[in-house]
Amino acid sequence: MERKEFLKQTGLILGSLPTLGSASLTAASKSEISTTYDPMSWSEIRDQFELRRSHIHMSTFLLSSHPKPVAEAIERHRNALDEDPAHYWEEHFMTAEPQQQAAAGEYLNANPDHIALTDSTTMGLGLVYGMLKLRPGQEIVTTTHGHFSTDLSLKHRAERTKAKIRKISLYDNPAEASVDEIVSRAKSAITEQTRVIAVTWVHSSTGVKLPIKEIAQVLQEMNRSREMADRILLCVDGVHGFGIENMRVDDLECDFFIAGTHKWLFGPRGTGIIWGRDEAWEALDPIIPNFGPSAGVWIGALPVDTPLITPGNFFTPGGFHSFEHRWALAEAFRFHLDIGKERVQERIHTLNTMTKEALAGMPHVQLHTPMSTELSSGLVCFDVDGYSPEQVVEEFHRHKITASTTPYRDSHARLAPSLINNEEEVERTVEVIAKM
């Protein structure tokens, strides 16, 4: 098919969708989902996952098991793509991604036009940090608590732009961290050259949850006297609070929020989002083409002055993706909204608090995660006297409990009770530690 004709048929020029193939197989709405369950019942929510019952799963945050609504949507898209990939893609590629952005916008209470789709947190971090407009001598402030993906993404950008990177510690003892300590350290790190502060909402190394809104408000005050190109941007890796905290993204008051959706949100594996404030997107230079109107301009099918659509679409990388997964993402947002964001937050915090209180009462255990829910979320990090973190995890595995270690130089054992767990499983898990 000639490219110009292809664009006509797929709606880039005419703004309409083709009627190729048979019946539409787009992601099902709530009424079309074959699996029914009571979202008010924690046991029925657990039944939506194929996770084996022989084990207690305390590490589902690493890579989620797909709940049935998500798995069924993936299967529908996969079957349709296998049966007739060209027609199915042509029918849906112009509408499927906006549907996912709309679902993300509903969950975040945000404008879908400001949400880009990615394949992971790492891709989102690499895109945002790799696209930042930085001048030689400008400064990026990051922390000692971030992930490898943040550190390397910033390093690559600094090398290309001659910007500087400076690392700070926001707390010394994570278990005793406070809002005042964290905010004051962030504020004192700012200089006239600071253009970006790159932080992680919930630290997978310690379980500390940063007071993002309070940090943002300090930066806003500092930005009042700065020109637009010099304003401090607050960029947040939000993956380990996303799917737990009952949040509206505007409430965080950050500039960019980046997260994978295949962890706490139980989204399709290989999916993620970037949300950015309207004016914040202007601080980025695109590096990966989007398959939108800009493609039509390039081949001469659209006028050169054609609007380059929304920031979210413009910065969503083009190319061919695992469409059966990406186009099923909306089901994950619906799954959480059906349960209720407030109930999700309360349930996960309840199980985590139960875990922390039990560990705090053991003299041979050092708890690294704050007890306060204000400064913690879904992760519990700790050490057991006389055992390495790896040995702690091995002991859990011996009892058919899946746990993990923190992948950092200063490593700890880690548990992460989530929606698929219950009080009895928490009791059985902490009992193993009590006997060590």
Stockholm file with secondary structure:
# STOCKHOLM 1.0

chainA/1-436         MERKEFLKQTGLILGSLPTLGSASLTAASKSEISTTYDPMSWSEIRDQFELRRSHIHMSTFLLSSHPKPVAEAIERHRNALDEDPAHYWEEHFMTAEPQQQAAAGEYLNANPDHIALTDSTTMGLGLVYGMLKLRPGQEIVTTTHGHFSTDLSLKHRAERTKAKIRKISLYDNPAEASVDEIVSRAKSAITEQTRVIAVTWVHSSTGVKLPIKEIAQVLQEMNRSREMADRILLCVDGVHGFGIENMRVDDLECDFFIAGTHKWLFGPRGTGIIWGRDEAWEALDPIIPNFGPSAGVWIGALPVDTPLITPGNFFTPGGFHSFEHRWALAEAFRFHLDIGKERVQERIHTLNTMTKEALAGMPHVQLHTPMSTELSSGLVCFDVDGYSPEQVVEEFHRHKITASTTPYRDSHARLAPSLINNEEEVERTVEVIAKM
#=GR chainA/1-436 SS CCHHHHHHHHTTTTSCCCCCSSSCCCCCCGGGCSCCCCTTCHHHHHTTSCCCTTSEESCTTSSCCCCHHHHHHHHHHHHHHHHCHHHHHHHHTTTHHHHHHHHHHHHHTSCGGGEEEESSHHHHHHHHHHHBCCCTTCEEEEETTSCHHHHHHHHHHHHHHTCEEEEECSCSSGGGCCHHHHHHHHHHTCCTTEEEEEEESBCTTTCBBCCHHHHHHHHHHHHTTSCGGGCCEEEEECTTTTTTSCCCHHHHCCSEEEEESSSTTCCCTTCEEEEECTTGGGGBCCCSCCSSHHHHHHTTSSCTTCCCCCHHHHTSCCSCCCHHHHTTHHHHHHHHHHHCHHHHHHHHHHHHHHHHHHHHTCTTEEECSCSCGGGBCSCEEEEETTCCHHHHHHHHHHTTEECEECCSSSCCEEECCCTTCCHHHHHHHHHHHHTC
#=GC SS_cons         CCHHHHHHHHTTTTSCCCCCSSSCCCCCCGGGCSCCCCTTCHHHHHTTSCCCTTSEESCTTSSCCCCHHHHHHHHHHHHHHHHCHHHHHHHHTTTHHHHHHHHHHHHHTSCGGGEEEESSHHHHHHHHHHHBCCCTTCEEEEETTSCHHHHHHHHHHHHHHTCEEEEECSCSSGGGCCHHHHHHHHHHTCCTTEEEEEEESBCTTTCBBCCHHHHHHHHHHHHTTSCGGGCCEEEEECTTTTTTSCCCHHHHCCSEEEEESSSTTCCCTTCEEEEECTTGGGGBCCCSCCSSHHHHHHTTSSCTTCCCCCHHHHTSCCSCCCHHHHTTHHHHHHHHHHHCHHHHHHHHHHHHHHHHHHHHTCTTEEECSCSCGGGBCSCEEEEETTCCHHHHHHHHHHTTEECEECCSSSCCEEECCCTTCCHHHHHHHHHHHHTC
//
